[in-house]
Amino acid sequence: EEAEEEEGNVVDDQVSSLMMKLDVKDREVERLEAELEKAVVVNVFNYPGNRACIDCCIDLLSQATQTIDVACYTIDDLGFCEKLIAKGGENVIVRILYDEDKYDKQAPKNYPGGIMKTIDYLKSKENVTVKFLGGGWRMHHSKFIIIDSTQVAWGSFNFSENATKNGYENISHTMQESVVTDFINAFTKRFKNATAPLGMDTRQASS
């Protein structure tokens, strides 16, 4: 009986050791899967009347819990704007870098609270900061979104109704750290050198 009990203990030890090794391997597989997911680049293509790009962008905005940085030439898609405003209301810090000449040329639209330009509508909302680059012969033509400093989407797509309705556009999205870091550095440098629009709250403009 003692021999059988000892043999049983040996088997139990072997099973426990094997389970521990499997647990370590499972964690390693999960780690590798997470790293692989970060390395993936997802490409989305838009055709006139197709909402693929704008839906992708709004979905990314929905994931934000801390910060949203938007670099754009123009912006007026209502769903995109409302999502930015909603996130600002959730204490997500929203920063928008916009082309100055495009602002001057942008036609006012009918928004809740009155007829105004899209940027004026956005910058009046909680936790939303707007700054301008460009002017004269210079143009701020980049289009990208950084979510929580962990993922980025970029491409030809303007965040506008016209781009969705009439454009052949594309958006690429990744969580690859080196790519995200490049966009963070570019946005940070540009935002620092940008100017606040006239009439903007000075507390927001200094952000």
N, C-alpha and C positions, 0 to 999 in steps of 0.2 A: 504493500500500500504506500509506503514511503517513497519507493521508486516511482510509482505512478504519479504521486503528488508532485515530486520533483520534476518529472517529465512534463507534467501539466504546467508547472510554473515556467519552465523553459519555453514552452509553446506560447504561453501568454506574453512572455517577454519579447519573443520574436514577432508576435502579432503587433504588440505595442510599438516596437521599433519600426516595423513596416508601415504602420499607420502614420507615425511621425514623419517618415521619409515621404510618404504620399502627400501629407499636408504641406511639407516644404515645397514639393514639386508643384502642387496646386497653386500656392502663393507665387511661385516663380512664373508659372504660366499666366496668372492674372497680371503680374507686373509686365511681362512681355506683351501681352495683349493691349494693356494700357499704353505702353510705349509705341506699339504699332499704330494704335488709333491716333495718337498725336502726330505721327509721321505722315498720315494719309492726307492727301489734298483732294478735296471734292470739287468738281467742276460743274457748274450749272449754266445752261444756255437758254437764252430768251429769244422768242420770235414775236413779231408784232401780234398783240392781243393775248400773248401767253404771260402768265403771272409767275413763272418759275423763279426769276431773279428777285422780284420784290417779296415774294412769299418766303424765300430763303433768308433775305435780310431781316424781315419782321420776326421770323422764327429765332434768329440769332439774338435780336434785341430782347426777345422774351426771356432768354436764358441769363441775362445780366443780373447780377446781385450787388455789384459794387460800382462799376464805372462803364461808361460807353463813350468812346471817342469816334467822332464822325468827321472824315475829311471829304469834301465834295465840291463840285462846281455849281450844282444846283440841287434844290430839294423842294418838292411840293406834294409828294404823294401823301394823301390824307391818312391812310392807314399807318404808314411809316412815321409820320409826325405825331399821330395820336399815341403810338407805342412809346416814342421818346418821352412824351409828356407824362404818360402813365408811369414810366420807369422813374422819372424825376420825382413824381409823387410818392414813390416807394423809397425815396432817399438814395436812389442811384444817381451818381454825379455824371451829368451829360455835358460833354464839350463838343462844340461844332465849329469846324474850320471851313469858311465859305469864301467864294470868289467875290471880291468887292465890286467889280464891274457888273457881274451878273445880278448882284443885289440892286444896283442902280437901275437895271433894265427890267427887273422882275415886275410883272403886273400884279396888282393887289387881287386878293380873292376874298370870298365871303366866308369868314371864320366865325365861330362862336365869339361874340363880343364885338363884332363889327367887320368892316371891309379893311383888310390890311395885307401887307406882304407876308409871305410864309415865315421868313426869318424874324420879323417883328412879332408875329404870333408865338413863335417858339421861344424867343428870348424873354418874353414876359412871364414864362412859366417857371415854377419852382425847380431849383437845382439844374437849370439849363443855362449854359454859358455859350455865347457866340462870339467869335472873332473873325476878322477879315484878313485875307492875303490877296495879293494881286493889285490891279489898278494900272491904268495906263497901258503900256505894251505887255505888262506881265499878267499871267493868268494862273489861277490856282485850279488845275484841271484834274487833280488826283481824286479817286473815289475809293475809299476804304473805310471799314468799320473795325474797331478794336473792342472786344468784349472782355471786361474784367482782367485785362492785360494777359489773358491766357489763350485767346483765339482771335483770328483776324480773317476778314473777307475783303477781297479786292477785285477790281476788274474794270470793264468799260462802262458798267451800268450806273447811270445817274439815278438818284432816288426820287424819280419824278413820274408823274402820270404819263407824260409823253414818251419816256423811255419804255414803259410797260406797253403802251398802246401801239407804238410805231417803231420800236428799236430792235435791231438784231444785236443782242448784248450778251455779256458773259460775266459770271462771278466765280471766283475760286475761294475756297475756305479751308483753313488748316489750323491745327493747334500745335504745329511744329514750333518748338521753342525758339530756334534761331530765326525763323521767319517772322514770328510774332515780335521778337525783340527788335528786328530791323524796322518794322512799322512803328513800334512804340517810340524808338529814337527819332524817326523822321517826324512823327506827329509832335513830340515834345519840343523839338527844335523849332518847328514852324509855329506852333502855338505861342511859344515864348516871344517870337518876333512879330506876331500878328497884332492887329489893332482892334479895339472894341468899336462897334458901331455907335454912332451918335445916339444919344438918348438912352443908352444902356445903363442899367443900375451899376454904380461904381463899385459896389461890393462884389458883384459877379464879375465885372470886367477885370478885377485884379487877380482873379483865380488863376 
